[in-house]
Amino acid sequence: MSDPIIVFDKVTKSYDGTTQVVKSLDFAVERGEFVTLLGPSGSGKTTTLMMLAGFEDPSGGTITFDGRPLNNVPAHRRGIGVVFQNYALFPHMSVAANLSFPMEMQSVSRAEREERVRGALDMVKLGHLADRRPTQLSGGQQQRVALARALVFRPKLVLMDEPLGALDKQLREHMQLEIKHIHEQLGVTVVYVTHDQGEALTMSNRVAVFHHGRIQQLAPPNEIYEKPANAFVASFIGENNRLDGSIVARDGAQCRLRLSDGSEVRAIAGTDLPVGAQAVLALRPEKVLIGPAAAGENRFDAVIEELIYYGDHTRLRLRVGGSDSFTARLTFRDGLPALQRGERIPVGWATADCLALGPEET
C-alpha cells in the first residue's frame, strides 16, 4: 500500500465473549480506493463496517483511520460519512434541510452550508428537488439524497451498508454507475458492504470476500473472478462448477485431479496443494466446450439433464464427472445443432481454464 488511510491490525469481535464473528482482521485500504466487503449473511462484513463507523467496538486489535487509532473515538467525532439501506432521512425536513442539519451540528456558517448543499445536490442531479420532503421522492431519489448528505461535509471516508438493497434491478444498476462515477469525480475513499456479487465486481477497485469472520481473498475484481484463492471464493463469485477430488500428481503449476467417479482432470493448481490432498475443481460454465470443440486433455461424455433458455444464452445442466448439476453456458453464436434432454454429447475444457483449489479459511 502506498498511502493507506485505513488499517485493521489483528481486529476481532465477539458479542458473547466466546464466539468470534470477526477473526483477526489484518488489511488496509488505500486513500481514494473503493473497497467492497462482500459475503453471505453472518460472514462478518457488516460488523467490520460498523466497527469502522464507531457503532460497534472491537473486542481486540486496533483500527487506524488517517494515521490515528479509532479505539475510544465516538462515531460523531470520526469525520466519516455513512449511507444506510433505509436512507435514515428526516421525513419532516426538506431535502435541503436534511443535508444542512449535520453541518448545523458542526457550527458551519449558514452561507457555507447553503453553498455545500447546492453543490452536493447538483452532484447527484437533485438540485431542482431541494424544497421537497423525502416522502415526495422515489426510492432512487431518496438514496441520492442520503448519498449527498454523506458527502456534503466533505469527509475523507464514506461507508455504505447495502445502500441499494431496496431498489429494483434496473434502478439498482443505474445507481451502481452513479456512485462509481461520483467516487471517481471526488476521489473520496469508499468502503462498501454488499452481498451482491455483480455489484461488487462492477463498482470496486478491490473486493474483500468474507466468510466465517475472515477475509478469504482481497484483490481486484478480475483477479477474484479469474483466480479465486479457494473453493469458497470460486463458488460465491459468479457461477461455478465444483467437482470434488484429490491431487494424484503435480507438474509445476499443473496437476492431475482424480474425481469421485474415478475420472481424471488436468488443472492449474490454484493453491500449494501436495499430492494426496483433497481439492475442488473450479470451472466457470462459460469455459465449457460442447460438441466438436470439446477436444484436448479434458474431454468427457456427458448426458444433458436439462436445458434452460435465458434469452441471450442457453444453460445446460449435465451429468459428468460424478455430478448431475454440472453446467455449461451456450450463446447463440456457438452455432450448435438443436440439443435434446437425455442426449449424450462430448464436453471439454482447457487445462488453463480450470483450477484445483483448497477449502476456505475457517
MOVENRA-V375864 format. One record per pair of residues at least 12 apart in sequence whose C-alpha atoms are under 10 Angstrom apart, sorted by sequence separation. I is the first residue (numbers start at 1). J is the second residue. D is the distance in whole Angstrom. If there is no record, write none. Layout:
i->{I I}
j->{J J}
d->{D D}
This chain:
i->{10 11 12 13 37 51 52 100 101 118 129 134 163 164 192 197 206 207 208 216 217 225 245 246 247 254 255 256 257 269 270 290 304 305 306 315 316 317 10 11 12 52 57 58 65 100 103 117 147 163 191 206 207 208 216 217 224 225 244 245 246 254 255 256 268 303 304 305 306 315 316 10 11 12 57 58 65 99 100 103 190 193 195 205 206 207 216 225 243 244 245 246 253 254 255 267 268 303 304 305 314 315 316 9 10 11 57 65 99 100 126 130 190 192 193 195 204 205 206 207 209 216 217 243 244 245 253 254 255 266 267 302 303 304 314 315 8 9 10 11 54 57 97 100 125 126 129 147 191 204 205 206 207 208 216 217 221 243 244 245 248 250 252 253 254 265 267 302 303 304 313 314 315 8 9 10 53 54 57 96 97 99 100 124 146 204 205 206 207 216 243 244 245 247 249 250 251 252 253 301 302 303 313 314 7 8 9 52 54 56 96 99 126 203 206 245 246 247 250 251 253 255 257 258 301 302 306 312 313 314 7 8 9 51 52 54 55 56 98 99 124 125 126 144 201 202 245 247 250 253 255 256 257 301 302 305 306 310 312 313 328 7 8 22 51 53 54 55 97 124 125 143 183 201 245 247 255 257 258 259 300 301 304 305 307 311 312 313 6 7 8 21 22 23 53 54 55 96 99 123 124 143 200 201 211 257 258 259 300 303 304 305 306 307 308 309 310 311 312 313 6 7 21 22 53 54 95 96 99 126 176 177 180 181 210 211 247 257 259 302 304 305 4 5 6 7 21 22 25 52 53 54 121 124 125 143 176 180 198 201 209 210 250 257 258 304 316 318 319 4 5 6 20 21 51 54 96 120 121 123 124 140 143 176 179 180 197 201 209 250 257 302 317 318 3 4 5 6 22 50 53 96 120 123 139 158 173 177 178 211 249 250 316 318 319 3 4 5 21 22 52 53 54 95 121 122 140 173 176 177 247 248 249 318 1 2 3 4 5 21 53 120 121 139 140 172 176 209 246 247 248 249 318 320 1 2 3 4 5 52 53 120 121 123 139 140 209 246 247 248 1 2 3 4 53 119 120 138 139 163 165 173 246 247 248 286 318 1 118 120 121 156 157 158 159 160 161 162 163 164 165 246 247 248 267 285 13 95 96 99 117 120 121 140 144 151 156 157 158 159 160 161 162 163 165 245 246 247 266 267 285 50 95 98 116 117 119 120 139 140 143 147 154 156 157 158 159 160 161 162 164 245 246 247 265 266 285 307 49 96 97 119 120 155 156 157 158 159 160 161 162 245 246 247 264 265 307 13 95 96 97 117 118 120 140 141 144 154 155 156 157 158 159 160 162 244 245 246 264 265 306 307 13 25 26 28 31 94 95 96 97 98 116 117 140 144 147 151 164 244 245 246 264 265 304 305 306 12 22 24 25 26 27 28 29 94 95 96 97 98 116 117 201 243 244 245 264 304 305 306 11 22 23 24 25 26 28 94 95 96 115 116 151 200 201 243 244 263 303 304 305 306 13 22 25 93 94 95 116 242 243 244 288 290 303 304 305 12 20 93 94 95 113 197 198 231 241 242 243 288 289 290 303 304 305 8 11 93 94 113 196 197 198 230 241 242 243 288 289 290 302 303 304 15 92 93 94 95 195 196 197 229 230 240 241 242 285 286 287 288 289 293 302 303 304 15 17 91 92 93 94 95 196 228 229 240 241 242 285 286 287 288 302 303 13 14 15 90 91 92 227 228 239 240 241 283 284 285 286 287 301 302 303 8 13 14 15 89 90 91 239 240 241 283 284 285 286 290 292 301 302 303 7 12 13 14 89 90 91 108 239 240 283 284 285 286 289 291 300 301 302 6 12 13 14 89 99 103 234 238 239 240 290 291 300 301 302 11 12 13 87 95 98 99 102 106 234 235 238 239 241 299 300 301 10 11 12 13 98 99 101 102 231 232 234 235 299 300 11 12 96 99 100 103 230 231 234 235 298 299 300 10 11 12 95 98 99 102 103 230 231 232 234 298 299 9 10 11 95 98 99 102 231 294 295 297 298 299 9 10 11 87 97 99 100 230 294 295 296 297 298 8 9 10 86 89 95 96 99 100 292 293 294 295 296 297 298 8 9 88 89 95 99 124 228 291 292 293 294 295 296 297 7 8 9 87 88 123 124 290 291 292 293 294 295 296 7 8 86 87 89 265 290 291 292 293 294 298 6 7 8 86 87 89 226 263 264 289 290 291 6 7 85 87 88 124 226 263 289 290 5 6 7 84 87 123 225 261 262 263 288 289 290 4 5 6 7 83 86 87 89 261 262 288 289 4 5 6 7 8 83 85 260 261 287 288 289 4 5 6 7 83 84 87 123 259 260 261 287 288 3 4 5 6 83 84 123 258 259 260 286 287 82 83 259 285 81 82 83 284 287 288 81 83 84 283 287 288 81 82 83 283 286 287 81 82 83 283 81 82 284 80 81 283 284 80 81 282 283 284 81 282 283 80 81 82 281 282 283 79 80 81 281 282 79 80 81 82 83 84 85 86 280 281 282 79 80 81 82 83 84 85 86 87 245 279 280 281 78 79 80 81 82 83 84 85 86 87 243 244 279 280 281 79 80 81 82 83 84 85 86 243 244 278 279 280 78 79 80 81 82 83 84 85 86 87 243 244 278 279 280 83 84 85 86 243 278 279 82 83 84 85 242 277 278 85 241 243 267 242 243 266 267 268 269 273 241 242 265 266 267 268 270 271 272 273 241 242 266 267 268 269 270 271 272 273 240 241 265 266 267 268 269 270 271 272 240 241 266 267 268 269 270 271 239 240 266 267 268 269 270 271 265 266 267 268 269 66 239 266 267 65 66 265 65 256 255 254 254 257 257 255 256 254 255 254 53 53 53 52 82 50 81 82 83 84 247 49 82 246 49 50 245 49 244 241 242 243 244 46 242 46 242 45 46 234 34 36 37 234 32 33 34 35 36 37 231 233 31 32 36 230 231 232 31 229 230 231 232 233 234 226 227 228 230 231 232 233 226 227 229 230 231 232 226 228 229 230 231 232 229 230 231 229 230 229 52 49 49 216 217 49 216 217 48 215 216 34 46 214 215 216 45 46 214 215 45 46 212 213 214 34 45 211 212 213 33 34 45 211 212 5 6 32 33 210 211 5 32 43 34 41 32 33 34 35 36 37 38 39 40 41 32 33 34 35 36 37 38 39 40 31 32 33 34 35 36 37 38 39 40 31 32 33 34 35 36 37 38 39 40 31 32 33 34 35 36 37 38 39 30 31 36 38 29 30 29 36 38 29 38 36 37 38 45 36 45 35 36 45 48 34 43 44 45 47 36 37 43 44 45 35 36 42 43 44 45 34 35 36 37 38 39 40 41 42 43 44 45 34 35 36 37 38 39 40 41 42 43 44 45 33 34 35 36 37 38 39 40 41 42 43 44 33 34 35 36 37 38 39 40 43 32 33 34 35 36 37 38 39 39 39 29 38 39 37 38 27 37 36 6 35 5 35 6 35 36 22 25 26 27 22 23 24 25 26 21 22 23 24 25 28 21 22 23 24 27 20 21 22 23 20 21 22 39 40 39 38 39 38 13 12 12 23}
j->{22 23 24 25 49 63 64 112 113 130 141 146 175 176 204 209 218 219 220 228 229 237 257 258 259 266 267 268 269 281 282 302 316 317 318 327 328 329 23 24 25 65 70 71 78 113 116 130 160 176 204 219 220 221 229 230 237 238 257 258 259 267 268 269 281 316 317 318 319 328 329 24 25 26 71 72 79 113 114 117 204 207 209 219 220 221 230 239 257 258 259 260 267 268 269 281 282 317 318 319 328 329 330 24 25 26 72 80 114 115 141 145 205 207 208 210 219 220 221 222 224 231 232 258 259 260 268 269 270 281 282 317 318 319 329 330 24 25 26 27 70 73 113 116 141 142 145 163 207 220 221 222 223 224 232 233 237 259 260 261 264 266 268 269 270 281 283 318 319 320 329 330 331 25 26 27 70 71 74 113 114 116 117 141 163 221 222 223 224 233 260 261 262 264 266 267 268 269 270 318 319 320 330 331 25 26 27 70 72 74 114 117 144 221 224 263 264 265 268 269 271 273 275 276 319 320 324 330 331 332 26 27 28 70 71 73 74 75 117 118 143 144 145 163 220 221 264 266 269 272 274 275 276 320 321 324 325 329 331 332 347 27 28 42 71 73 74 75 117 144 145 163 203 221 265 267 275 277 278 279 320 321 324 325 327 331 332 333 27 28 29 42 43 44 74 75 76 117 120 144 145 164 221 222 232 278 279 280 321 324 325 326 327 328 329 330 331 332 333 334 28 29 43 44 75 76 117 118 121 148 198 199 202 203 232 233 269 279 281 324 326 327 27 28 29 30 44 45 48 75 76 77 144 147 148 166 199 203 221 224 232 233 273 280 281 327 339 341 342 28 29 30 44 45 75 78 120 144 145 147 148 164 167 200 203 204 221 225 233 274 281 326 341 342 28 29 30 31 47 75 78 121 145 148 164 183 198 202 203 236 274 275 341 343 344 29 30 31 47 48 78 79 80 121 147 148 166 199 202 203 273 274 275 344 28 29 30 31 32 48 80 147 148 166 167 199 203 236 273 274 275 276 345 347 29 30 31 32 33 80 81 148 149 151 167 168 237 274 275 276 30 31 32 33 82 148 149 167 168 192 194 202 275 276 277 315 347 31 148 150 151 186 187 188 189 190 191 192 193 194 195 276 277 278 297 315 44 126 127 130 148 151 152 171 175 182 187 188 189 190 191 192 193 194 196 276 277 278 297 298 316 82 127 130 148 149 151 152 171 172 175 179 186 188 189 190 191 192 193 194 196 277 278 279 297 298 317 339 82 129 130 152 153 188 189 190 191 192 193 194 195 278 279 280 297 298 340 47 129 130 131 151 152 154 174 175 178 188 189 190 191 192 193 194 196 278 279 280 298 299 340 341 48 60 61 63 66 129 130 131 132 133 151 152 175 179 182 186 199 279 280 281 299 300 339 340 341 48 58 60 61 62 63 64 65 130 131 132 133 134 152 153 237 279 280 281 300 340 341 342 48 59 60 61 62 63 65 131 132 133 152 153 188 237 238 280 281 300 340 341 342 343 51 60 63 131 132 133 154 280 281 282 326 328 341 342 343 51 59 132 133 134 152 236 237 270 280 281 282 327 328 329 342 343 344 48 51 133 134 153 236 237 238 270 281 282 283 328 329 330 342 343 344 56 133 134 135 136 236 237 238 270 271 281 282 283 326 327 328 329 330 334 343 344 345 57 59 133 134 135 136 137 238 270 271 282 283 284 327 328 329 330 344 345 56 57 58 133 134 135 270 271 282 283 284 326 327 328 329 330 344 345 346 52 57 58 59 133 134 135 283 284 285 327 328 329 330 334 336 345 346 347 52 57 58 59 134 135 136 153 284 285 328 329 330 331 334 336 345 346 347 52 58 59 60 135 145 149 280 284 285 286 336 337 346 347 348 58 59 60 134 142 145 146 149 153 281 282 285 286 288 346 347 348 58 59 60 61 146 147 149 150 279 280 282 283 347 348 60 61 145 148 149 152 279 280 283 284 347 348 349 60 61 62 145 148 149 152 153 280 281 282 284 348 349 60 61 62 146 149 150 153 282 345 346 348 349 350 61 62 63 139 149 151 152 282 346 347 348 349 350 61 62 63 139 142 148 149 152 153 345 346 347 348 349 350 351 62 63 142 143 149 153 178 282 345 346 347 348 349 350 351 62 63 64 142 143 178 179 345 346 347 348 349 350 351 63 64 142 143 145 321 346 347 348 349 350 354 63 64 65 143 144 146 283 320 321 346 347 348 64 65 143 145 146 182 284 321 347 348 64 65 66 143 146 182 284 320 321 322 347 348 349 64 65 66 67 143 146 147 149 321 322 348 349 65 66 67 68 69 144 146 321 322 348 349 350 66 67 68 69 145 146 149 185 321 322 323 349 350 66 67 68 69 146 147 186 321 322 323 349 350 146 147 323 349 146 147 148 349 352 353 147 149 150 349 353 354 148 149 150 350 353 354 149 150 151 351 150 151 353 150 151 353 354 151 152 353 354 355 153 354 355 153 154 155 354 355 356 153 154 155 355 356 154 155 156 157 158 159 160 161 355 356 357 155 156 157 158 159 160 161 162 163 321 355 356 357 155 156 157 158 159 160 161 162 163 164 320 321 356 357 358 157 158 159 160 161 162 163 164 321 322 356 357 358 157 158 159 160 161 162 163 164 165 166 322 323 357 358 359 163 164 165 166 323 358 359 163 164 165 166 323 358 359 167 323 325 349 325 326 349 350 351 352 356 325 326 349 350 351 352 354 355 356 357 326 327 351 352 353 354 355 356 357 358 326 327 351 352 353 354 355 356 357 358 327 328 353 354 355 356 357 358 327 328 354 355 356 357 358 359 354 355 356 357 358 156 329 356 357 156 157 356 157 351 351 351 352 355 356 355 356 355 356 356 157 158 159 159 190 159 190 191 192 193 356 159 192 356 160 161 356 161 356 354 355 356 357 160 356 161 357 161 162 355 157 159 160 357 156 157 158 159 160 161 355 357 156 157 161 355 356 357 157 355 356 357 358 359 360 353 354 355 357 358 359 360 354 355 357 358 359 360 355 357 358 359 360 361 359 360 361 360 361 361 191 191 192 359 360 193 360 361 193 360 361 180 192 360 361 362 192 193 361 362 193 194 360 361 362 183 194 360 361 362 183 184 195 361 362 156 157 183 184 361 362 157 184 195 187 194 186 187 188 189 190 191 192 193 194 195 187 188 189 190 191 192 193 194 195 187 188 189 190 191 192 193 194 195 196 188 189 190 191 192 193 194 195 196 197 189 190 191 192 193 194 195 196 197 189 190 195 197 189 190 190 197 199 191 200 199 200 201 208 200 209 200 201 210 213 200 209 210 211 213 203 204 210 211 212 203 204 210 211 212 213 203 204 205 206 207 208 209 210 211 212 213 214 204 205 206 207 208 209 210 211 212 213 214 215 204 205 206 207 208 209 210 211 212 213 214 215 205 206 207 208 209 210 211 212 215 205 206 207 208 209 210 211 212 213 215 206 215 216 215 218 208 218 218 189 218 189 219 191 220 221 210 213 214 215 211 212 213 214 215 211 212 213 214 215 218 212 213 214 215 218 212 213 214 215 213 214 215 233 236 236 236 237 237 213 213 214 362}
d->{10 7 5 10 8 8 9 10 9 8 9 10 10 8 9 10 7 6 9 9 6 6 6 5 9 7 6 9 9 9 10 10 7 5 7 7 5 9 8 5 7 9 10 8 9 6 9 9 9 10 9 5 6 9 7 8 8 7 9 5 7 6 6 9 9 10 6 5 10 6 6 4 5 10 8 10 10 9 7 10 9 10 10 8 4 6 8 10 10 8 4 9 9 5 6 8 10 9 5 7 8 5 8 8 5 7 8 10 9 10 8 9 10 9 10 10 10 6 6 10 9 10 10 10 6 6 6 6 10 10 9 10 6 7 6 6 9 6 5 10 8 10 10 8 9 10 10 9 10 8 7 9 9 9 8 7 10 7 6 9 9 10 9 6 9 9 10 6 5 9 7 5 9 6 5 9 9 9 10 10 10 9 7 9 9 7 10 9 7 7 8 10 9 10 9 10 10 9 8 10 6 7 6 6 10 5 7 8 9 10 8 6 8 9 9 9 10 10 10 9 9 9 9 10 9 5 10 9 4 8 8 5 9 9 10 7 8 9 9 10 10 8 8 10 8 8 9 10 8 9 10 9 10 7 8 7 9 10 6 6 9 6 6 10 9 10 6 6 9 6 10 7 10 5 10 10 9 10 10 9 7 9 9 8 10 9 7 9 8 4 9 8 8 9 9 4 10 6 9 9 8 8 8 8 8 9 9 9 8 9 10 9 9 10 10 10 10 9 10 10 5 7 7 6 6 8 9 8 9 9 10 10 9 9 10 9 9 8 9 9 10 10 10 8 5 9 6 8 9 9 9 9 8 8 10 9 7 6 10 9 9 9 9 9 10 10 9 9 10 6 6 7 9 9 9 8 10 10 7 10 7 9 9 9 8 8 10 9 7 8 8 9 9 9 9 5 6 8 8 10 8 8 9 8 9 10 9 8 10 10 8 7 9 10 9 8 4 5 8 7 9 9 9 9 9 9 9 8 8 7 8 9 6 9 8 10 5 6 8 9 7 9 6 8 7 9 7 9 10 7 5 8 9 9 8 7 6 9 9 9 8 5 9 10 7 9 9 10 5 6 6 9 9 9 8 9 8 10 9 9 8 9 8 5 8 9 9 9 10 9 10 10 10 7 9 8 9 7 8 9 9 6 6 10 10 9 9 9 9 10 8 7 9 7 8 10 9 6 6 6 6 6 6 8 9 10 6 7 7 9 9 10 9 10 10 8 10 6 9 8 9 8 9 6 5 5 5 5 5 5 10 9 4 7 8 7 10 8 10 8 8 8 9 8 6 6 6 6 6 7 8 6 5 9 10 6 8 8 7 5 8 10 9 9 9 10 9 9 9 9 8 8 8 9 9 8 6 8 8 9 8 7 9 10 9 10 9 9 5 6 10 9 9 6 8 9 10 9 9 6 6 9 10 10 8 9 6 9 9 8 8 10 10 9 10 7 6 8 9 9 6 9 9 9 5 7 10 7 6 8 9 9 10 8 10 10 10 5 6 9 10 8 9 10 10 6 6 9 10 5 6 10 9 10 10 9 5 6 9 6 5 9 10 8 8 5 8 10 9 8 4 6 9 8 8 10 10 6 7 8 8 10 6 6 10 10 10 6 7 9 10 6 8 8 8 5 9 6 9 9 10 6 6 10 7 8 10 10 10 9 7 7 8 10 6 7 8 9 8 7 9 10 8 4 8 10 8 6 8 10 10 9 10 8 7 6 5 9 6 6 8 9 6 6 9 10 10 9 6 9 7 10 10 6 6 10 9 4 5 10 7 5 9 9 8 8 8 9 7 6 9 5 7 9 8 5 7 9 9 6 6 10 10 10 5 6 7 10 9 9 6 6 10 9 9 9 10 8 8 5 6 9 6 5 9 10 8 10 10 8 7 9 8 9 6 6 10 6 5 7 10 9 8 8 8 9 10 8 10 9 10 7 5 9 10 7 5 9 9 10 9 9 8 10 7 10 6 6 5 6 9 7 8 8 9 6 8 10 8 4 9 7 4 9 7 10 5 9 7 9 8 10 9 5 7 9 5 6 9 7 8 8 7 10 9 8 6 9 6 7 7 9 10 9 8 9 6 8 7 8 7 8 5 9 10 8 10 9 7 9 10 9 5 6 7 7 7 6 6 9 9 9 9 8 9 6 8 8 4 8 7 7 8 5 8 7 10 10 9 7 5 9 8 7 9 9 6 7 9 6 8 9 6 6 10 9 9 10 7 5 9 8 9 7 10 10 9 8 5 9 6 7 8 8 8 8 9 7 6 7 8 5 9 9 6 8 9 9 8 9 7 5 9 10 6 6 9 8 9 9 9 6 8 6 6 9 5 8 10 10 10 9 7 5 9 5 9 8 7 9 9 10 8 10 10 7 6 9 6 8 10 9 10 10 6 9 10 10 7 9 10 8 9 6 10 10 10 8 9 10 10 9 9 8 10 9 7 10 10 9 6 10 10 8 8 6 10 10 4 9 8 8 6 7 8 9 9 9 5 10 8 6 7 9 8 10 7 5 9 9 9 6 6 6 9 6 8 9 8 9 8 10 8 5 7 6 7 6 6 6 6 6 9 8 10 10 5 6 9 8 5 4 5 5 5 5 8 10 9 9 6 5 9 8 6 6 6 6 7 4 9 7 9 9 5 6 10 9 7 8 8 8 5 6 9 10 8 9 9 5 8 6 9 6 8 7 7 7 10 10 10 7 9 9 9 9 9 10 10 9 8 10 8 7 10 8 8 8 10 9 5 6 9 9 10 8 6 10 6 7 8 9 6 7 9 7 9 7 8 9 8 6 6 6 6 9 8 9 10 5 5 5 5 7 9 10 8 5 6 7 8 10 9 9 6 9 9 9 10 9 10 10 9 10 9 10 9 8 9 10 7 9 9 9 8 9 10 9 7 9 10 9 9 10 9 10 8 7 10 9 8 9 9 8 9 10 10 9 10 10 10 7 10 9 9 9 10 10 10 9 8 10 10 10 9 9 9 10 8 9 10 9 9 9 9 10 9 6 9 9 10 9 10 9 5 6 7 8 10 8 7 5 5 6 10 8 8 6 6 9 9 6 10 8 8 10 10 8 8 10 10 7 7 10 9 10 6 9 9 9 8 9 9 7 7 10 7 9 9 9 7 8 8 8 8 8 9 9 9 8 6 9 9 8 9 10 8 9 9 10 9 10 9 8 8 8 8 7 8 9 9 7 5 7 6 6 6 6 6 7 6 8 5 5 5 5 5 5 5 5 9 8 4 6 6 6 6 6 5 8 10 6 7 8 7 9 7 8 7 8 8 9 10 7 8 10 9 10 9 8 7 9 8 10 9 6 9 9 9 6 9 10 9 7 9 9 8 10 6 7 10 9 6 9 5 7 8 8 6 8 9 7 8 9 10 8 5 5 9 5 6 7 6 6 6 8 9 8 5 7 9 8 5 5 5 5 5 5 7 10 8 8 9 6 7 6 6 6 6 6 9 9 10 8 9 7 8 7 9 9 10 9 9 9 10 9 10 9 9 9 9 9 8 9 10 9 10 10 8 9 9 9 8 9 7 9 10 8 5 7 7 10 7 4 6 9 9 9 5 6 9 7 9 9 9 9 8 10 9 9 9 9 10 9}
